[in-house]
Amino acid sequence: MSFSQIDTYKICPLKYKYSYVLNVPVPPNHALSFGITIHDTLRDFHSKLLFKAVSLSELLDIYEKNWQPLGYVDEDHRKIQFEEGKKLLEKYYEQNKNDKTIPFALEKTFNLKIDGIKFYGRIDRIDKLDSGVEIIDYKTGATKTQEDVNKDDQVAFYAIAAKEALNLEPKKLTYYFIESGTKISTTRSPEQLEQKKKDVTEVIGEIKKGKFDAKSGLHCNWCDYNNICPFAYKG
Ligand code: SF4
């Protein structure tokens, strides 16, 4: 399993069933394509930086090579988003060009078991701190508030993975919102991480029991299955 499967179940168990039990295919999604493009670009950019200086034009070349064209409404939409991506990377370059930090790991994969279930995932970036590490997740969506990040499940999952699968001490958990250039950090205590593991175990238990009731609401508007789901919120 992946932690995003747990997330999907918590949003709506029926959505989980459509996606991971019935494997109902969905059309390509432009937000996903754009997210993958930016993540791959930053991975390649920082990997190159480990060996030599990288200019802005080289970064934009990397972007062009990693561009994922699927899921856009039409050619105009694709072009507009491509230009937006360039602006966003120019900003990222400007913000980071003097940063000499050498990442401890980029796109670090992990495997761990919770309640007998194997989890697989990937952490965008890990930086060493004086004591412990900083987990960094790049985000291409809207910037969240500090309050939202403090409650966010994904960084907590990464902290569990860093601790248990990679044997690291996650002292700082950071979202880097690329569009706004904002970094928001949070922390989780060992007790909070234990609680999160219990939550995951509970979700696994519900999945094992085959409980896939619909949980409709405003989020149905962004659900890939709202055209076929009889419970989709129509408000
Ligand atoms: S449309 Fe709503 S109720 Fe139906 S699967 Fe999606 S999120 Fe669940």
Boltz pocket constraint, residues with backbone or C-beta under 6 A from the ligand:
constraints:
  - pocket:
      binder: B
      contacts: [[A, 11], [A, 12], [A, 13], [A, 14], [A, 15], [A, 18], [A, 214], [A, 215], [A, 216], [A, 217], [A, 219], [A, 220], [A, 223], [A, 224], [A, 225], [A, 226], [A, 229], [A, 230], [A, 231], [A, 232], [A, 233]]
      max_distance: 6.0
